[in-house]
Amino acid sequence: MATIRVRNTGERITDEAQVRAFLESNNVYYEHWPLDALPASLRGKFVLSDDEKDQILEALRPQIEALAKARGYVKWDVIALSEQTPNLEEMLKKFEQVHTHTEDEVRAIVAGSGIFVIKGKEGYFDVELQAGDVISVPERNPHFFTLTDERKVVAVRLFIDPSGWVAHPYEDPEFQRA
């Protein structure tokens, strides 16, 4: 279940109903998927072959297709990040810059954890996501993604534009790293 930390106040939101209400009030889509259909051999695995990524997509196909149909996604893939990922630090530097997209950014966490830092109505907040959490940051909404201290995540990404992930840098004097 996702948790929230409001950066300008330090407030933490952990109650599921309050998390959902807070995200909805900031136009952030959230749901939680059961991951029972994932093969046991892939649960908690963070270095994946293309075949294993395809197995994840197949196991989650009903949820992915339902979300794609409801929200207009036409392409999806799996990304896996861990200490074994080549050039992980350089990749994270690219992700950890405040940016926007011309479509919403969607992640369904399959294993591990990650944090979306999102600009809301009253400043930035962190959404810490765990396995099963699905989030969609609205198009043109400043945000970025990073890893938790666990430093590993497997996520399904869904796209409206078949070209995939395209970030547009967003300079924001209101943004503070901590």
PyRosetta script that sets phi, psi and omega in degrees:
from pyrosetta import init, pose_from_sequence

init()
pose = pose_from_sequence("MATIRVRNTGERITDEAQVRAFLESNNVYYEHWPLDALPASLRGKFVLSDDEKDQILEALRPQIEALAKARGYVKWDVIALSEQTPNLEEMLKKFEQVHTHTEDEVRAIVAGSGIFVIKGKEGYFDVELQAGDVISVPERNPHFFTLTDERKVVAVRLFIDPSGWVAHPYEDPEFQRA")
pose.set_psi(1, 135.5)
pose.set_omega(1, -179.5)
pose.set_phi(2, -67.1)
pose.set_psi(2, 150.1)
pose.set_omega(2, 171.5)
pose.set_phi(3, -128.2)
pose.set_psi(3, 158.3)
pose.set_omega(3, -175.6)
pose.set_phi(4, -126.6)
pose.set_psi(4, 141.3)
pose.set_omega(4, 170.0)
pose.set_phi(5, -124.5)
pose.set_psi(5, 119.2)
pose.set_omega(5, 177.9)
pose.set_phi(6, -83.5)
pose.set_psi(6, 118.6)
pose.set_omega(6, -170.8)
pose.set_phi(7, -66.7)
pose.set_psi(7, -40.9)
pose.set_omega(7, -174.9)
pose.set_phi(8, -77.4)
pose.set_psi(8, -13.4)
pose.set_omega(8, 179.3)
pose.set_phi(9, -119.9)
pose.set_psi(9, -18.6)
pose.set_omega(9, -175.6)
pose.set_phi(10, 79.8)
pose.set_psi(10, -0.6)
pose.set_omega(10, -179.7)
pose.set_phi(11, -60.3)
pose.set_psi(11, 139.9)
pose.set_omega(11, 175.7)
pose.set_phi(12, -114.2)
pose.set_psi(12, 135.2)
pose.set_omega(12, 178.2)
pose.set_phi(13, -119.1)
pose.set_psi(13, 119.1)
pose.set_omega(13, -176.8)
pose.set_phi(14, -122.4)
pose.set_psi(14, -19.5)
pose.set_omega(14, 179.6)
pose.set_phi(15, -69.1)
pose.set_psi(15, 129.6)
pose.set_omega(15, -175.1)
pose.set_phi(16, -55.0)
pose.set_psi(16, -46.7)
pose.set_omega(16, -179.4)
pose.set_phi(17, -64.1)
pose.set_psi(17, -39.3)
pose.set_omega(17, 178.9)
pose.set_phi(18, -69.8)
pose.set_psi(18, -37.8)
pose.set_omega(18, 176.3)
pose.set_phi(19, -60.3)
pose.set_psi(19, -49.6)
pose.set_omega(19, -179.0)
pose.set_phi(20, -60.5)
pose.set_psi(20, -43.6)
pose.set_omega(20, -179.5)
pose.set_phi(21, -65.1)
pose.set_psi(21, -42.6)
pose.set_omega(21, 179.4)
pose.set_phi(22, -62.1)
pose.set_psi(22, -47.3)
pose.set_omega(22, -179.4)
pose.set_phi(23, -63.7)
pose.set_psi(23, -43.9)
pose.set_omega(23, 178.6)
pose.set_phi(24, -59.9)
pose.set_psi(24, -40.7)
pose.set_omega(24, -179.7)
pose.set_phi(25, -66.5)
pose.set_psi(25, -18.6)
pose.set_omega(25, 177.0)
pose.set_phi(26, -105.6)
pose.set_psi(26, 17.8)
pose.set_omega(26, 177.1)
pose.set_phi(27, 60.2)
pose.set_psi(27, 28.2)
pose.set_omega(27, 177.7)
pose.set_phi(28, -101.6)
pose.set_psi(28, 122.9)
pose.set_omega(28, 179.1)
pose.set_phi(29, -75.8)
pose.set_psi(29, 137.4)
pose.set_omega(29, 178.5)
pose.set_phi(30, -145.6)
pose.set_psi(30, 139.7)
pose.set_omega(30, 169.1)
pose.set_phi(31, -151.6)
pose.set_psi(31, 172.8)
pose.set_omega(31, 179.2)
pose.set_phi(32, -130.0)
pose.set_psi(32, 125.7)
pose.set_omega(32, -178.8)
pose.set_phi(33, -100.5)
pose.set_psi(33, 138.8)
pose.set_omega(33, 169.2)
pose.set_phi(34, -71.0)
pose.set_psi(34, 142.5)
pose.set_omega(34, -178.1)
pose.set_phi(35, -112.3)
pose.set_psi(35, 20.1)
pose.set_omega(35, -178.3)
pose.set_phi(36, -58.9)
pose.set_psi(36, -28.7)
pose.set_omega(36, -176.1)
pose.set_phi(37, -76.3)
pose.set_psi(37, -12.2)
pose.set_omega(37, 179.5)
pose.set_phi(38, -66.7)
pose.set_psi(38, 134.6)
pose.set_omega(38, 175.2)
pose.set_phi(39, -59.2)
pose.set_psi(39, 139.4)
pose.set_omega(39, -178.9)
pose.set_phi(40, -55.7)
pose.set_psi(40, -33.5)
pose.set_omega(40, -177.9)
pose.set_phi(41, -67.1)
pose.set_psi(41, -17.1)
pose.set_omega(41, -178.0)
pose.set_phi(42, -103.2)
pose.set_psi(42, -10.5)
pose.set_omega(42, -179.0)
pose.set_phi(43, -70.1)
pose.set_psi(43, 124.0)
pose.set_omega(43, 178.7)
pose.set_phi(44, 77.1)
pose.set_psi(44, 11.4)
pose.set_omega(44, 177.6)
pose.set_phi(45, -95.9)
pose.set_psi(45, 131.3)
pose.set_omega(45, -172.5)
pose.set_phi(46, -118.4)
pose.set_psi(46, -3.2)
pose.set_omega(46, 171.2)
pose.set_phi(47, -116.6)
pose.set_psi(47, 112.3)
pose.set_omega(47, -169.7)
pose.set_phi(48, -123.1)
pose.set_psi(48, 139.5)
pose.set_omega(48, 171.6)
pose.set_phi(49, -79.2)
pose.set_psi(49, 167.8)
pose.set_omega(49, 176.4)
pose.set_phi(50, -60.9)
pose.set_psi(50, -37.2)
pose.set_omega(50, 178.3)
pose.set_phi(51, -63.3)
pose.set_psi(51, -42.5)
pose.set_omega(51, 178.9)
pose.set_phi(52, -66.5)
pose.set_psi(52, -37.0)
pose.set_omega(52, 175.1)
pose.set_phi(53, -62.2)
pose.set_psi(53, -41.6)
pose.set_omega(53, 177.3)
pose.set_phi(54, -63.2)
pose.set_psi(54, -37.1)
pose.set_omega(54, 177.5)
pose.set_phi(55, -63.2)
pose.set_psi(55, -39.2)
pose.set_omega(55, 177.5)
pose.set_phi(56, -63.3)
pose.set_psi(56, -47.1)
pose.set_omega(56, 179.9)
pose.set_phi(57, -61.8)
pose.set_psi(57, -39.0)
pose.set_omega(57, 179.1)
pose.set_phi(58, -66.9)
pose.set_psi(58, -43.0)
pose.set_omega(58, -179.6)
pose.set_phi(59, -62.8)
pose.set_psi(59, -33.8)
pose.set_omega(59, -177.7)
pose.set_phi(60, -100.4)
pose.set_psi(60, 10.0)
pose.set_omega(60, -175.5)
pose.set_phi(61, -52.7)
pose.set_psi(61, -44.5)
pose.set_omega(61, -179.0)
pose.set_phi(62, -59.1)
pose.set_psi(62, -43.9)
pose.set_omega(62, 179.5)
pose.set_phi(63, -68.0)
pose.set_psi(63, -43.7)
pose.set_omega(63, -179.2)
pose.set_phi(64, -61.8)
pose.set_psi(64, -47.9)
pose.set_omega(64, -178.0)
pose.set_phi(65, -65.6)
pose.set_psi(65, -36.9)
pose.set_omega(65, 177.5)
pose.set_phi(66, -64.4)
pose.set_psi(66, -44.7)
pose.set_omega(66, 178.7)
pose.set_phi(67, -66.1)
pose.set_psi(67, -41.9)
pose.set_omega(67, 179.3)
pose.set_phi(68, -60.8)
pose.set_psi(68, -43.5)
pose.set_omega(68, -179.8)
pose.set_phi(69, -66.0)
pose.set_psi(69, -41.7)
pose.set_omega(69, -177.1)
pose.set_phi(70, -70.4)
pose.set_psi(70, -31.5)
pose.set_omega(70, -171.1)
pose.set_phi(71, -120.9)
pose.set_psi(71, 4.2)
pose.set_omega(71, 172.1)
pose.set_phi(72, 84.9)
pose.set_psi(72, 22.1)
pose.set_omega(72, 179.5)
pose.set_phi(73, -80.3)
pose.set_psi(73, 143.2)
pose.set_omega(73, -176.7)
pose.set_phi(74, -121.5)
pose.set_psi(74, -11.1)
pose.set_omega(74, -177.9)
pose.set_phi(75, -143.5)
pose.set_psi(75, 146.7)
pose.set_omega(75, 175.9)
pose.set_phi(76, -149.7)
pose.set_psi(76, 156.2)
pose.set_omega(76, 177.9)
pose.set_phi(77, -152.3)
pose.set_psi(77, -178.6)
pose.set_omega(77, 178.5)
pose.set_phi(78, -121.1)
pose.set_psi(78, 134.8)
pose.set_omega(78, 173.4)
pose.set_phi(79, -118.8)
pose.set_psi(79, 137.8)
pose.set_omega(79, 178.9)
pose.set_phi(80, -127.9)
pose.set_psi(80, 124.5)
pose.set_omega(80, 179.4)
pose.set_phi(81, -125.4)
pose.set_psi(81, 135.9)
pose.set_omega(81, 176.4)
pose.set_phi(82, -161.8)
pose.set_psi(82, 179.5)
pose.set_omega(82, 177.9)
pose.set_phi(83, -60.1)
pose.set_psi(83, -21.0)
pose.set_omega(83, 179.2)
pose.set_phi(84, -84.2)
pose.set_psi(84, -6.4)
pose.set_omega(84, 180.0)
pose.set_phi(85, -71.1)
pose.set_psi(85, 123.2)
pose.set_omega(85, 176.9)
pose.set_phi(86, -58.9)
pose.set_psi(86, 137.6)
pose.set_omega(86, 177.7)
pose.set_phi(87, 57.8)
pose.set_psi(87, 34.8)
pose.set_omega(87, -177.9)
pose.set_phi(88, -56.3)
pose.set_psi(88, -45.7)
pose.set_omega(88, -176.9)
pose.set_phi(89, -61.4)
pose.set_psi(89, -42.0)
pose.set_omega(89, 178.8)
pose.set_phi(90, -65.5)
pose.set_psi(90, -39.7)
pose.set_omega(90, 178.6)
pose.set_phi(91, -63.4)
pose.set_psi(91, -44.6)
pose.set_omega(91, -179.9)
pose.set_phi(92, -64.2)
pose.set_psi(92, -36.6)
pose.set_omega(92, 177.5)
pose.set_phi(93, -60.0)
pose.set_psi(93, -37.5)
pose.set_omega(93, 177.6)
pose.set_phi(94, -66.7)
pose.set_psi(94, -44.5)
pose.set_omega(94, -179.5)
pose.set_phi(95, -68.8)
pose.set_psi(95, -35.9)
pose.set_omega(95, -169.3)
pose.set_phi(96, -85.4)
pose.set_psi(96, 25.3)
pose.set_omega(96, 173.3)
pose.set_phi(97, -108.5)
pose.set_psi(97, 134.1)
pose.set_omega(97, 178.0)
pose.set_phi(98, -59.8)
pose.set_psi(98, 131.3)
pose.set_omega(98, -178.3)
pose.set_phi(99, -152.6)
pose.set_psi(99, 174.9)
pose.set_omega(99, 174.9)
pose.set_phi(100, -131.1)
pose.set_psi(100, 173.1)
pose.set_omega(100, 175.1)
pose.set_phi(101, -136.5)
pose.set_psi(101, 160.9)
pose.set_omega(101, 175.8)
pose.set_phi(102, -87.5)
pose.set_psi(102, 6.4)
pose.set_omega(102, 171.3)
pose.set_phi(103, -143.3)
pose.set_psi(103, 166.3)
pose.set_omega(103, 178.7)
pose.set_phi(104, -68.6)
pose.set_psi(104, 153.0)
pose.set_omega(104, 178.7)
pose.set_phi(105, -105.4)
pose.set_psi(105, 121.4)
pose.set_omega(105, -173.0)
pose.set_phi(106, -117.1)
pose.set_psi(106, 135.4)
pose.set_omega(106, 173.7)
pose.set_phi(107, -138.3)
pose.set_psi(107, 135.6)
pose.set_omega(107, 171.3)
pose.set_phi(108, -116.5)
pose.set_psi(108, 112.8)
pose.set_omega(108, -176.3)
pose.set_phi(109, -77.9)
pose.set_psi(109, 123.1)
pose.set_omega(109, -177.6)
pose.set_phi(110, -97.6)
pose.set_psi(110, -36.5)
pose.set_omega(110, 179.7)
pose.set_phi(111, -154.6)
pose.set_psi(111, 155.9)
pose.set_omega(111, 179.6)
pose.set_phi(112, 75.3)
pose.set_psi(112, -150.0)
pose.set_omega(112, -176.8)
pose.set_phi(113, -156.6)
pose.set_psi(113, 160.8)
pose.set_omega(113, 178.2)
pose.set_phi(114, -157.3)
pose.set_psi(114, 169.2)
pose.set_omega(114, -178.5)
pose.set_phi(115, -128.5)
pose.set_psi(115, 126.8)
pose.set_omega(115, 167.2)
pose.set_phi(116, -96.7)
pose.set_psi(116, 127.1)
pose.set_omega(116, 173.1)
pose.set_phi(117, -101.3)
pose.set_psi(117, 118.2)
pose.set_omega(117, -169.4)
pose.set_phi(118, -127.4)
pose.set_psi(118, 139.1)
pose.set_omega(118, 174.2)
pose.set_phi(119, -83.8)
pose.set_psi(119, 119.4)
pose.set_omega(119, 178.9)
pose.set_phi(120, -104.2)
pose.set_psi(120, -169.9)
pose.set_omega(120, -178.9)
pose.set_phi(121, -62.0)
pose.set_psi(121, -32.1)
pose.set_omega(121, -175.3)
pose.set_phi(122, -119.8)
pose.set_psi(122, 29.8)
pose.set_omega(122, 179.0)
pose.set_phi(123, 115.7)
pose.set_psi(123, -175.5)
pose.set_omega(123, -176.2)
pose.set_phi(124, -80.1)
pose.set_psi(124, 148.1)
pose.set_omega(124, 174.1)
pose.set_phi(125, -141.5)
pose.set_psi(125, 154.2)
pose.set_omega(125, 178.3)
pose.set_phi(126, -103.5)
pose.set_psi(126, 135.5)
pose.set_omega(126, 172.5)
pose.set_phi(127, -115.3)
pose.set_psi(127, 108.7)
pose.set_omega(127, 177.5)
pose.set_phi(128, -87.3)
pose.set_psi(128, 122.3)
pose.set_omega(128, -174.2)
pose.set_phi(129, -108.4)
pose.set_psi(129, 142.4)
pose.set_omega(129, 178.5)
pose.set_phi(130, -119.2)
pose.set_psi(130, 173.4)
pose.set_omega(130, 179.1)
pose.set_phi(131, -53.8)
pose.set_psi(131, 130.3)
pose.set_omega(131, -179.1)
pose.set_phi(132, 100.5)
pose.set_psi(132, -20.9)
pose.set_omega(132, -179.3)
pose.set_phi(133, -74.4)
pose.set_psi(133, 137.1)
pose.set_omega(133, 177.9)
pose.set_phi(134, -125.5)
pose.set_psi(134, 129.5)
pose.set_omega(134, -177.2)
pose.set_phi(135, -135.9)
pose.set_psi(135, 148.6)
pose.set_omega(135, 174.5)
pose.set_phi(136, -134.9)
pose.set_psi(136, 114.7)
pose.set_omega(136, 176.7)
pose.set_phi(137, -85.9)
pose.set_psi(137, 128.4)
pose.set_omega(137, -176.0)
pose.set_phi(138, -60.4)
pose.set_psi(138, 149.9)
pose.set_omega(138, 176.3)
pose.set_phi(139, -55.9)
pose.set_psi(139, 146.4)
pose.set_omega(139, 178.9)
pose.set_phi(140, 64.7)
pose.set_psi(140, 9.4)
pose.set_omega(140, 178.4)
pose.set_phi(141, -92.6)
pose.set_psi(141, 121.7)
pose.set_omega(141, 179.8)
pose.set_phi(142, -60.5)
pose.set_psi(142, 137.6)
pose.set_omega(142, -177.0)
pose.set_phi(143, -171.1)
pose.set_psi(143, 174.2)
pose.set_omega(143, 163.6)
pose.set_phi(144, -159.9)
pose.set_psi(144, 167.1)
pose.set_omega(144, -178.5)
pose.set_phi(145, -119.0)
pose.set_psi(145, 142.9)
pose.set_omega(145, 174.1)
pose.set_phi(146, -146.4)
pose.set_psi(146, 171.6)
pose.set_omega(146, 178.0)
pose.set_phi(147, -89.9)
pose.set_psi(147, 155.9)
pose.set_omega(147, 171.9)
pose.set_phi(148, -80.3)
pose.set_psi(148, -178.0)
pose.set_omega(148, 177.0)
pose.set_phi(149, -61.3)
pose.set_psi(149, -21.6)
pose.set_omega(149, 176.4)
pose.set_phi(150, -62.0)
pose.set_psi(150, -31.5)
pose.set_omega(150, 176.6)
pose.set_phi(151, 58.7)
pose.set_psi(151, 38.5)
pose.set_omega(151, 173.4)
pose.set_phi(152, -157.5)
pose.set_psi(152, 141.5)
pose.set_omega(152, -179.7)
pose.set_phi(153, -156.6)
pose.set_psi(153, 147.2)
pose.set_omega(153, 167.5)
pose.set_phi(154, -124.7)
pose.set_psi(154, 129.1)
pose.set_omega(154, -177.2)
pose.set_phi(155, -142.3)
pose.set_psi(155, 146.8)
pose.set_omega(155, 170.1)
pose.set_phi(156, -90.6)
pose.set_psi(156, 132.1)
pose.set_omega(156, 176.2)
pose.set_phi(157, -110.9)
pose.set_psi(157, 137.3)
pose.set_omega(157, 178.4)
pose.set_phi(158, -120.9)
pose.set_psi(158, 143.6)
pose.set_omega(158, -175.1)
pose.set_phi(159, -134.4)
pose.set_psi(159, 148.0)
pose.set_omega(159, 170.1)
pose.set_phi(160, -87.4)
pose.set_psi(160, -43.5)
pose.set_omega(160, 178.9)
pose.set_phi(161, -85.3)
pose.set_psi(161, 120.6)
pose.set_omega(161, -177.8)
pose.set_phi(162, -60.4)
pose.set_psi(162, -18.0)
pose.set_omega(162, 179.8)
pose.set_phi(163, -72.9)
pose.set_psi(163, -12.7)
pose.set_omega(163, 173.8)
pose.set_phi(164, 88.9)
pose.set_psi(164, -148.4)
pose.set_omega(164, -169.8)
pose.set_phi(165, -73.4)
pose.set_psi(165, 113.5)
pose.set_omega(165, 175.7)
pose.set_phi(166, -129.9)
pose.set_psi(166, 115.0)
pose.set_omega(166, -178.2)
pose.set_phi(167, -98.0)
pose.set_psi(167, 145.4)
pose.set_omega(167, 174.9)
pose.set_phi(168, -118.9)
pose.set_psi(168, 113.5)
pose.set_omega(168, -177.4)
pose.set_phi(169, -53.5)
pose.set_psi(169, 145.8)
pose.set_omega(169, -178.1)
pose.set_phi(170, -134.6)
pose.set_psi(170, 107.9)
pose.set_omega(170, 177.2)
pose.set_phi(171, -82.5)
pose.set_psi(171, 123.0)
pose.set_omega(171, -176.7)
pose.set_phi(172, -135.4)
pose.set_psi(172, 108.1)
pose.set_omega(172, 179.5)
pose.set_phi(173, -63.6)
pose.set_psi(173, -17.2)
pose.set_omega(173, 178.7)
pose.set_phi(174, -78.1)
pose.set_psi(174, -18.4)
pose.set_omega(174, -175.3)
pose.set_phi(175, -75.6)
pose.set_psi(175, 131.7)
pose.set_omega(175, 173.8)
pose.set_phi(176, -126.7)
pose.set_psi(176, 134.2)
pose.set_omega(176, -174.9)
pose.set_phi(177, -57.4)
pose.set_psi(177, -39.2)
pose.set_omega(177, -170.8)
pose.set_phi(178, -74.4)
pose.dump_pdb("model.pdb")
